[in-house]
Amino acid sequence: MWLYIALIASVFGAVSVVVDKKLVHGVSATVLTWCTLVFATPIILLYSLKEGVPSVGPLFFIGIGGSVALYTISRVIGFKAMRLTELSAIYPLISLGPLFTLFVAMLPPLSEKPSLLAMVGVLITLVGTYVLNIGSIGEGFLQPIRVLVRNRASYLMIISVVLESVVIIFDKVAITNTTPRSTTFTLLTENLIVIAALLPILIVRNKGFLEQISINRRLFLILGLLNAIATILAFSAVGGGDVGLVATVLKMQLLMVLLISFFVFKDKPKLETVIGSVVMIMGVVLIKIGS
């Protein structure tokens, strides 16, 4: 069940990326991070109230603290990278994240041991994302690697990806230390902490942030709704499956962005897009069979 939930989350996440890109040139990275959570949290709160307040263990606070710190830094750095270059030039770098997540999840405290077939599915899915990122056959198979050393935006995006790949580990630790297990309460707690922590920074460093929010309030409302749905579903998937596998399926978001471009904007897919898409789908099928 977690696999289908993660796939649906990747769809909403893909749409939110499009909205993010439209907003990022008009507001600062910190404002965008803060405001996204502000508009999403009321929806998450309503959903959480239905589940009730669970009891928590000591590792819950370690998980929450680690997730909040790394998530905030990752988002701000990622948005800064998006402001420096085109989304298509750096966004494919997110495909590297599941490799870090899969490795870290095998270590304590999670000590996850996904099946060999599922791990093969992860690798095949990542190969598919690599093929998607070639850009064009004429640029060569190593083109996605060359992007890593092109400019400052690429370096920033890599840092963001590495940090974000560890965030999901802390999320899992926090979720498993709630009784009864509550993914939404964990998400709500993290959002409230980030909102409270960023507000003083905004007041001091972005004195015109309220004006930025007012001008873009409609887009922020849409973004908040998308973020709420995507994160509620993503946390539910994390709570139900191995995080190394969940992280890989969530990265299907990249494929969803391309599909949205095809069906909504009528962008004609390139050969590598078709090949990469088929490979990614094969990988996800193996993950499903192996899990």
N, C-alpha and C positions, 0 to 999 in steps of 0.2 A: 504493500500500500504506500510506503514511504516514497517509492520511486515515482509513482504517478503524481503524488503531491509535489515532489521536487520538480517534475516536468512542468506542472501548472505554474509553480512559483517562478520558473525560469521565463515563462511567457510574460507574466506581469513585470518581472524584473527587466526584460528586454524593452518593454514599452516605456518604463521609467527612465531607462538610459537615454532614450530619444528626448524625453522631456528635460532630463538633466543637461544634456548638451545645449538645448535651446536656452536654458536659464543661466548656464555657467558664465556666459560672456556679459551678463547684465548684473550679476551679483557676485560677491566675494565667495571663496570656497567655504569659509567658516559659516557665513550666513546661509548658504545652500545646505550645508550639513545640518545646522541647527533647525532651520525652518522645515526641512523635510520631516524631521522627527516631531516637531511641534504639531504639524498638521496630521501626521499619521497616528500619534499617540492616543487621541480621544477615541478613535475607532478601536485601537488595540485594548484600551481600558474597558470599553463596553463588552468586548469579547471576553476579556479576562474576568470580569465580574460574574459572568455566567458559570465559569469554572470554579470560582471561589479562591480563597487564599490558602495555599499549602503551607505546611511546616517545612523548614529548611535546615540543612546540615551545615557544618562549619565550612566545608569546601564550596558551598554555594557562593559565599562572599568572595572567595579567591577566584572562582570562575567569573563572577560578575565584574570584579575589579580588573582582571586581565583582559576580558572582552571589551569593556568600555574604553580602557586606555588605548589598546591596539586599534580598535574600530575607529575611534575618533581621529587618531593620527593617520590611519590608512585612508580614510575618506577625504580628509583635508589635502593630503599629498596627492591623492588620485585626481581630485578636482583641479588642483594646481596644474597637473600634467595635462588635463583636458583643455585648460585655457591656453596652453603654449603651442598646441598643434591640433591637427584634425583628429577627430575621434577614431577614424579608420586606421590611422597610423600607429596608434598605441593600444587601443582597446583589445586587439587580439592577444596582447601579452597576458591577459587574465588566464589564458589556457595553461600557464605554468603553475598556477596556484594549487590545483589538486595534487600535484606531485609532492609538494611540501606537506600538504595536509595528510596525505596517505602515509608518508614516512613518520611524521610526528605522532599520528594516531596509533601507530604500532608500539610506541613507547609508553611507559607509565605516565599518568595514571590510567589512561584508557586501555592500553594494551590490546587493541583490536587486532583480530586475526582474520581478515577477509579470505575467502576461498581463492584458490589459484585461478579459477575461471573468472571470478569477479575482478581480480587484479589484471588479468589479461584484457578484460573488457575496459578497464580504466586506461590501460596503455593504448588500446586501439582507439578509444574515444579521443585521447590526446593527440594521436597521430592524425585523426580526422580534423581536429581544430588547427593543427599545424598546416595541413593541406589547404584549409580555408584561408589561411593567412599568407599564402604565397604571393597573392596579389595578381600575378599573371604568370603563365608558364614561361614566358620569355624572360622574366626576371631571375629565374633560377630557383632551385629547390632550397637554397640556403638563404633566400631573401628574408624570411622572418627572423633569422638569427642576426642578420646585418642590422636590423632595426634597433637592436639592443645597444648599439654603439653610435647611433646616429646623432642624438642630441640629448639635452637635459631632460626633455619631456619623457623620453624612454627610460632614463635612469629613475626618475621620480615614479613612473608607473610600475617599474619592477619592485621598488621599495614598498609601494602600496600593496602590490600583489602578495609579496612575502608576508607582510604584516597581517593582511586579511586572511591568508591561509591558516594562520595560527588562531585567529579569532574564533573560528568554528570549534576548535578544540576546547577553549575556555567555555564556550556556550554549552557544549555537551557536558562538561564537568558541572556547571551550574544546574542544568536541567536534571541530571541524574541525582542531584542532592536536594530535590524537592519531593515531598510526600503529601498527597499523591503527586505523581510526576506531572508538572505543569510547564509546558513550553511557552505559553502565552504570558504567564506571570513572570517568567524569566526575561522575556522580551520587553515587557512593560517596565520592569525594574531597571533594565539597562538603558532604555530610552529616557526615563525620567532622570537618571543620573547624568547622562550626556547633556540633556537639555539644561539642567541646573548648573553643570560645570562650565558650559560654553557661554551662558548668558553674561556673566561678568566680563568675559573676554570681549564679547560683542559690544558691550556698553563702553568699554575703555578704548577699544581699537577700531570699532566700526560705528561711529556715532550716527551715521545716516542709515543704519540697517533697517529701521522701521519704514523708511521711505522706499528702500529696495523691496521690502516685503509687500508694501501697499501697491506699488506699481505692477508687481508680478503675482498678485494674490490669486488670480484664477489658475495660473499654471501651478502655483504652490498647492492649491486645493486638489488639483488633479494628481500632482506628484505625491501628496500625502496619502491619498486614497490608494494609489498604485503601490506605494511603499508599504502601507499597512497590510494589504492583501499579500504581497510578495513575501514580507518578513514573517507574517503569521504562518503561512504555508511552509516557508523554508525552515523555521524553527520546529514545526511539527515533523518535518522530514528528518531533521537532525535528531530529534528525540526518538524516532522510530528505527533508524538505521545506522550503520557504521559511517562515521563522519567522512572517512576517506572516500567511500562510494557516493555518499550524498553530495559531497563537494564537487565530484566529477559530473554528476547529473545536473547539478545547478549551473555548471558552466555550459550546459546546452543553451544557456541564455544567448551565447554568441550566435548559434545557429538560428535562434528565434529572431534575433535582430535582422539577420539576412532574409528570413522568411517574411518578416514584416515589410522589409524593403521591396520584396518581390510582389507580394499580394496587395499592399497598400499603395506603394509608390511606383509599381510596375517596373522595377529595376530588373533588367534581364540578367539571369545568373550566368556566371562564367563557368568554364569547364571545371576548374578547380573547386568551385563552389559546390557543384553537383557531386563531384567525387568525394570531397570532404564531408558533405552532408550524409552521403550513403555510409561512409566509414564510421562517422560518429553514431549513427543510428545502429549500426552493427555492434559497436562497442557497448551501447546502452542495453541492447538485447542480451549480450553476454553478461553484463552486470546483473540484469534481472534474473537470468537463469542461475548464475553463480551465487546469488544471495537468497 
